[in-house]
Amino acid sequence: MVVSNVKAVLNKPYMPAVFFLAGVTYDSVTLTRIDRLLDNLILLLYLSLLGLLIVLVGRFTVGQMPDGPSTGVPPALSLLGRARPYYPMAIQFLLGGLFSAYAIFYLQSASLSTTAIFFGVLVVLLVSNEFLRDRLSNLRILVMLYAVVCFSFFTLFLPVITGLIHTALFLLGAVLSGLVTLRVVELVYRGRPDVTRKEVLLTSLPAVALIGLLIVFYFLNWIPPVPLSLKFGGTYHQITKEQDQYRLSFEEGSWYQFWKRTDDPFLGEGPVSCFTAVFAPVNLTTTIYHHWKHRAFGPGGSRGGGGFRTTDRIPIPIAGGREGGYRGYTTKGRVLPGDWQVDVETADGRLIGRVGFRVEERPVDTPLALDSITY
């Protein structure tokens, strides 16, 4: 009686959404830091279980395993056959958990002005996963989804364990993703003498093409440089260090601007300092850059013609491990009126985050009154 009631509940039309949301919720509760060993082990467990389920679904689809209770087969295989109706729910839970984790991690690192396309791909996959129940028996779709989560895992995990951020490491992660995906497809068809190598490759081709597209995204700077992420940034009149804290001084706003925590707009010619806190994994030591850019005002204070022009690119060495990010700042002695932005970049120019602000002339006889925060 209890078993039949459970089966009836699991067959309800709303259950796919429940399993999808369960995966997202569990992820939100359990995952904390990108370099935390337990978090990465959880993701690796998800990835392994998902690969196993794809192999099982694929072998049922191509007739390699009995579908439902069967006579003359080992009890374990018969049990796997009886459980087949519930595989899509388990797959949705795992995909929901993996895609939500990667969306969170990439969002923390991304400046959406340049990485919106890749982040959008993750969000679309995250949301559309809820509507894939009727298509999760399609082996090519499953393999494509698996290729994306493998790609996200390896390109995120390798920098964490090596303490390095490099194009070669990214490409290694992409290659590993392709090899693991191909291995899953091979296990699906294993034991079928009538299946040719060509059929295996055709099943894998969409996934391999998708990995190739993601590599193109990388070289177009559409993939953020995880595991680095900008935790905090702003511009200030003065910055002083007091013991283990930085005091960040900015001009007081109007009485209603209770939210103001930075100098935007910045009144006057300077000096102006840009302060940032960049999170990096414990073992990672690298150099980031503050890339200062300026665009002059147009007539009447409107945006000027053309784009931003580089004025300075200043290196800052950082070391990983601090929860709030490794703190540092750069200063310009004089700034011209106009729109400014400070791109926080890796050594090869990949965008970690951006601090934007406007510089305006200080009205005559306007006193300078400073407020401050500590970070």
C-alpha positions as CSV (number, residue, x, y, z in Angstrom):
1,M,0.0,0.0,0.0
2,V,2.8,2.4,1.0
3,V,4.8,1.5,-2.1
4,S,1.8,2.1,-4.4
5,N,1.1,5.5,-2.8
6,V,4.7,6.6,-3.3
7,K,4.5,5.5,-6.9
8,A,1.3,7.5,-7.4
9,V,2.9,10.6,-5.9
10,L,6.1,10.3,-8.0
11,N,3.9,10.1,-11.2
12,K,2.2,13.4,-10.5
13,P,2.9,16.0,-13.3
14,Y,4.4,18.5,-10.8
15,M,7.1,16.1,-9.5
16,P,9.7,17.1,-12.2
17,A,9.6,20.7,-10.9
18,V,9.8,19.4,-7.3
19,F,13.0,17.5,-8.1
20,F,14.4,20.4,-10.0
21,L,13.8,22.8,-7.2
22,A,15.1,20.2,-4.7
23,G,18.4,20.1,-6.5
24,V,18.7,23.9,-6.6
25,T,17.8,24.3,-2.9
26,Y,20.1,21.6,-1.8
27,D,22.9,23.2,-3.7
28,S,22.2,26.6,-2.2
29,V,22.3,25.2,1.4
30,T,25.4,22.9,1.0
31,L,27.7,24.8,-1.4
32,T,29.8,27.7,0.1
33,R,33.3,28.4,-1.2
34,I,34.5,27.6,-4.7
35,D,37.8,26.2,-3.3
36,R,36.2,24.2,-0.4
37,L,37.1,20.5,-0.8
38,L,33.7,19.2,0.4
39,D,31.9,21.4,-2.2
40,N,34.0,20.1,-5.0
41,L,33.5,16.5,-3.8
42,I,29.7,17.1,-3.8
43,L,29.9,18.3,-7.4
44,L,32.1,15.4,-8.4
45,L,29.6,13.0,-6.8
46,Y,26.8,14.7,-8.8
47,L,28.8,14.4,-11.9
48,S,29.6,10.7,-11.4
49,L,26.0,9.8,-10.5
50,L,24.7,11.7,-13.6
51,G,27.2,9.8,-15.8
52,L,26.0,6.5,-14.4
53,L,22.3,7.4,-14.9
54,I,23.0,8.5,-18.5
55,V,24.7,5.1,-19.2
56,L,21.8,3.2,-17.8
57,V,19.2,5.3,-19.7
58,G,21.2,4.9,-22.9
59,R,21.6,1.1,-22.5
60,F,17.9,0.8,-21.9
61,T,17.2,2.9,-25.0
62,V,19.5,0.8,-27.3
63,G,18.2,-2.5,-25.9
64,Q,21.3,-3.5,-23.9
65,M,19.3,-3.9,-20.6
66,P,15.9,-5.4,-19.9
67,D,13.1,-2.8,-19.5
68,G,11.0,-3.7,-16.4
69,P,10.8,-7.0,-14.5
70,S,12.2,-9.8,-16.5
71,T,12.7,-13.5,-16.0
72,G,16.1,-15.2,-16.5
73,V,18.1,-12.1,-15.6
74,P,20.1,-11.3,-12.5
75,P,18.1,-9.7,-9.7
76,A,20.2,-6.5,-9.8
77,L,19.5,-6.0,-13.5
78,S,15.8,-6.6,-12.9
79,L,15.8,-4.1,-10.1
80,L,17.4,-1.5,-12.4
81,G,14.7,-2.2,-15.0
82,R,11.9,-1.6,-12.5
83,A,13.5,1.7,-11.4
84,R,13.8,3.1,-14.9
85,P,10.6,5.3,-14.7
86,Y,12.3,7.3,-11.9
87,Y,15.6,7.9,-13.6
88,P,14.4,11.2,-15.3
89,M,13.6,12.6,-11.8
90,A,17.0,11.7,-10.5
91,I,18.6,13.2,-13.6
92,Q,16.7,16.4,-13.1
93,F,17.8,16.6,-9.5
94,L,21.4,16.2,-10.4
95,L,21.3,18.6,-13.4
96,G,19.4,21.2,-11.3
97,G,22.1,21.0,-8.6
98,L,25.0,21.2,-11.1
99,F,23.7,24.0,-13.2
100,S,22.7,26.1,-10.2
101,A,26.1,25.6,-8.6
102,Y,27.9,26.7,-11.8
103,A,25.5,29.6,-12.4
104,I,26.2,30.9,-8.8
105,F,30.0,30.5,-9.2
106,Y,30.2,32.1,-12.6
107,L,27.9,35.0,-11.6
108,Q,30.2,35.8,-8.7
109,S,33.1,36.0,-11.1
110,A,31.4,37.5,-14.1
111,S,31.1,41.1,-15.4
112,L,27.9,40.6,-17.3
113,S,28.8,43.3,-19.9
114,T,31.2,40.7,-21.5
115,T,30.1,37.3,-20.2
116,A,26.3,37.7,-20.6
117,I,26.2,35.2,-23.4
118,F,27.9,32.3,-21.5
119,F,26.0,33.1,-18.3
120,G,22.8,33.2,-20.3
121,V,23.6,29.7,-21.7
122,L,23.9,28.4,-18.1
123,V,20.7,30.1,-17.0
124,V,18.8,28.8,-20.0
125,L,20.0,25.2,-19.3
126,L,19.1,25.7,-15.6
127,V,15.6,26.8,-16.3
128,S,14.9,24.6,-19.4
129,N,16.0,21.5,-17.4
130,E,12.5,21.6,-15.7
131,F,10.8,21.1,-19.1
132,L,13.1,18.3,-20.4
133,R,11.3,15.4,-18.7
134,D,9.8,14.0,-21.9
135,R,13.1,14.3,-23.7
136,L,15.5,12.9,-21.2
137,S,15.4,9.5,-23.0
138,N,17.0,11.2,-26.0
139,L,20.6,10.1,-25.7
140,R,22.1,13.0,-27.7
141,I,20.4,15.6,-25.5
142,L,21.6,13.8,-22.4
143,V,25.1,13.6,-23.7
144,M,25.1,17.3,-24.6
145,L,23.9,18.3,-21.1
146,Y,26.6,16.1,-19.6
147,A,29.3,17.7,-21.7
148,V,28.4,21.1,-20.4
149,V,28.5,20.1,-16.8
150,C,31.8,18.3,-17.3
151,F,33.2,21.3,-19.0
152,S,32.1,23.6,-16.2
153,F,33.5,21.2,-13.5
154,F,36.9,20.7,-15.0
155,T,37.6,24.3,-16.1
156,L,36.6,25.4,-12.5
157,F,38.3,22.6,-10.6
158,L,41.7,22.4,-12.2
159,P,42.7,26.0,-11.3
160,V,41.5,25.3,-7.7
161,I,43.7,22.3,-7.2
162,T,46.8,23.6,-9.2
163,G,46.7,27.2,-8.0
164,L,47.2,28.4,-11.6
165,I,45.1,30.3,-14.1
166,H,46.3,29.7,-17.6
167,T,44.9,29.1,-21.1
168,A,46.7,25.7,-21.3
169,L,44.9,24.6,-18.1
170,F,41.5,25.7,-19.5
171,L,42.1,23.7,-22.7
172,L,43.1,20.7,-20.6
173,G,39.8,21.0,-18.8
174,A,38.0,21.1,-22.2
175,V,39.9,18.0,-23.4
176,L,39.1,16.1,-20.2
177,S,35.4,17.0,-20.6
178,G,35.4,15.6,-24.1
179,L,37.2,12.4,-23.1
180,V,34.8,11.8,-20.2
181,T,31.8,12.4,-22.4
182,L,33.1,10.1,-25.1
183,R,33.7,7.4,-22.5
184,V,30.1,7.6,-21.3
185,V,28.8,7.1,-24.8
186,E,31.2,4.2,-25.3
187,L,29.8,2.5,-22.1
188,V,26.2,3.0,-23.5
189,Y,27.0,1.0,-26.6
190,R,29.5,-1.4,-25.1
191,G,28.7,-5.1,-25.8
192,R,26.7,-4.4,-29.0
193,P,28.7,-5.9,-32.0
194,D,26.3,-4.4,-34.5
195,V,27.2,-0.8,-33.4
196,T,30.0,0.8,-35.4
197,R,32.5,3.4,-34.3
198,K,30.7,5.8,-36.6
199,E,27.4,5.5,-34.7
200,V,29.2,6.2,-31.4
201,L,30.9,9.3,-32.9
202,L,27.6,10.5,-34.3
203,T,26.0,10.3,-30.9
204,S,28.9,12.2,-29.4
205,L,29.3,14.8,-32.2
206,P,26.8,17.4,-30.9
207,A,28.4,17.3,-27.4
208,V,31.9,17.7,-28.9
209,A,30.7,20.5,-31.1
210,L,29.2,22.2,-28.0
211,I,32.6,22.0,-26.2
212,G,34.3,23.5,-29.2
213,L,31.8,26.4,-29.1
214,L,32.6,27.0,-25.5
215,I,36.3,27.1,-26.3
216,V,35.4,29.8,-28.9
217,F,33.5,31.7,-26.1
218,Y,36.7,31.5,-24.0
219,F,38.9,33.1,-26.7
220,L,36.2,35.8,-27.2
221,N,36.4,36.6,-23.5
222,W,32.8,35.5,-23.0
223,I,33.7,33.0,-20.2
224,P,34.7,34.7,-16.9
225,P,38.0,33.8,-15.3
226,V,36.8,31.6,-12.5
227,P,37.8,30.9,-9.7
228,L,38.7,34.6,-9.4
229,S,35.8,36.9,-8.5
230,L,35.4,40.5,-7.5
231,K,33.8,40.7,-4.0
232,F,33.9,44.5,-3.6
233,G,35.0,47.6,-5.4
234,G,34.7,51.4,-5.3
235,T,36.4,54.7,-5.7
236,Y,37.5,56.9,-2.8
237,H,39.2,60.2,-1.9
238,Q,41.4,58.6,0.7
239,I,42.4,55.1,1.7
240,T,44.4,54.3,4.9
241,K,45.2,51.0,6.5
242,E,44.5,50.6,10.2
243,Q,45.8,47.3,11.6
244,D,44.0,44.7,9.5
245,Q,41.3,47.0,8.1
246,Y,41.2,49.6,5.3
247,R,39.5,52.9,6.0
248,L,37.8,54.0,2.8
249,S,36.9,57.7,2.8
250,F,34.3,59.2,0.4
251,E,32.5,62.4,0.1
252,E,29.2,62.7,2.0
253,G,26.1,62.6,-0.1
254,S,22.8,64.4,0.4
255,W,20.8,63.5,3.5
256,Y,18.7,61.0,1.6
257,Q,21.6,59.2,0.0
258,F,22.0,56.8,3.0
259,W,23.1,54.0,0.7
260,K,26.2,55.9,-0.6
261,R,29.4,53.9,0.1
262,T,31.7,55.2,-2.7
263,D,32.6,58.4,-4.6
264,D,30.3,58.3,-7.6
265,P,30.2,60.9,-8.9
266,F,33.7,62.0,-7.9
267,L,33.9,65.8,-7.6
268,G,37.2,67.5,-8.5
269,E,40.5,66.6,-10.2
270,G,41.8,64.0,-7.8
271,P,43.6,62.2,-6.5
272,V,41.2,59.3,-6.7
273,S,41.8,55.7,-5.6
274,C,40.1,52.5,-6.8
275,F,39.8,49.9,-4.1
276,T,39.0,46.2,-4.9
277,A,38.8,42.9,-3.1
278,V,39.3,39.9,-5.3
279,F,38.5,36.4,-4.1
280,A,41.0,33.7,-5.1
281,P,41.4,30.0,-3.9
282,V,43.8,29.3,-1.0
283,N,46.6,28.0,-3.1
284,L,46.4,30.6,-5.9
285,T,48.9,33.4,-6.2
286,T,48.7,35.6,-9.2
287,T,48.8,39.2,-10.5
288,I,45.7,41.2,-11.5
289,Y,45.6,44.6,-13.1
290,H,43.6,47.7,-12.6
291,H,42.9,48.9,-16.2
292,W,41.9,52.6,-16.0
293,K,39.9,53.9,-18.9
294,H,38.4,57.3,-19.6
295,R,35.7,58.7,-21.9
296,A,35.2,62.5,-22.1
297,F,31.8,64.1,-21.7
298,G,29.9,65.2,-24.8
299,P,28.0,68.5,-25.2
300,G,25.9,69.4,-22.2
301,G,27.5,66.6,-20.1
302,S,26.2,63.8,-22.3
303,R,28.3,60.7,-23.1
304,G,31.1,61.6,-25.4
305,G,31.6,60.1,-28.9
306,G,33.6,56.9,-29.2
307,G,34.6,54.4,-26.6
308,F,36.8,54.4,-23.5
309,R,40.6,55.1,-23.9
310,T,43.2,53.5,-21.7
311,T,45.1,55.8,-19.4
312,D,46.9,53.2,-17.1
313,R,47.2,49.5,-16.5
314,I,48.6,48.9,-13.0
315,P,49.6,45.4,-11.6
316,I,48.5,44.2,-8.2
317,P,49.9,40.9,-6.8
318,I,47.2,38.9,-5.0
319,A,47.2,35.8,-2.8
320,G,44.2,33.5,-2.2
321,G,42.4,32.3,0.9
322,R,40.7,35.4,2.4
323,E,37.0,35.0,2.5
324,G,36.3,38.6,1.7
325,G,38.8,38.7,-1.1
326,Y,42.4,39.9,-1.3
327,R,42.4,43.7,-0.9
328,G,44.4,46.3,-2.8
329,Y,44.1,49.7,-4.5
330,T,45.6,51.9,-7.1
331,T,45.6,55.7,-7.3
332,K,45.6,58.4,-10.0
333,G,46.9,61.8,-9.1
334,R,44.7,63.7,-11.6
335,V,41.5,62.7,-13.4
336,L,39.7,64.6,-16.2
337,P,35.9,65.1,-16.2
338,G,34.0,62.3,-17.9
339,D,33.0,58.7,-17.5
340,W,35.7,56.4,-16.0
341,Q,35.9,52.7,-15.5
342,V,38.5,50.5,-13.9
343,D,38.5,47.0,-15.3
344,V,39.9,44.4,-12.9
345,E,41.7,42.0,-15.2
346,T,43.9,38.9,-15.3
347,A,47.4,39.2,-16.8
348,D,46.0,38.1,-20.2
349,G,43.2,40.7,-20.1
350,R,40.3,38.5,-19.0
351,L,37.7,40.6,-17.1
352,I,37.1,39.7,-13.4
353,G,34.9,42.8,-12.6
354,R,34.5,46.5,-13.3
355,V,34.2,49.6,-11.2
356,G,32.6,52.5,-13.0
357,F,32.2,56.2,-11.9
358,R,31.8,59.7,-13.2
359,V,34.2,62.6,-12.6
360,E,32.6,66.1,-12.4
361,E,34.0,69.5,-11.7
362,R,33.6,70.6,-8.1
363,P,31.2,73.6,-7.7
364,V,32.9,76.7,-6.4
365,D,32.9,77.1,-2.6
366,T,31.7,73.5,-2.0
367,P,33.3,72.2,1.1
368,L,34.8,68.7,1.2
369,A,33.1,66.6,3.9
370,L,34.2,63.0,4.1
371,D,32.5,59.9,5.5
372,S,34.2,56.5,5.7
373,I,33.7,52.8,5.9
374,T,36.1,50.0,6.8
375,Y,36.7,46.8,4.8
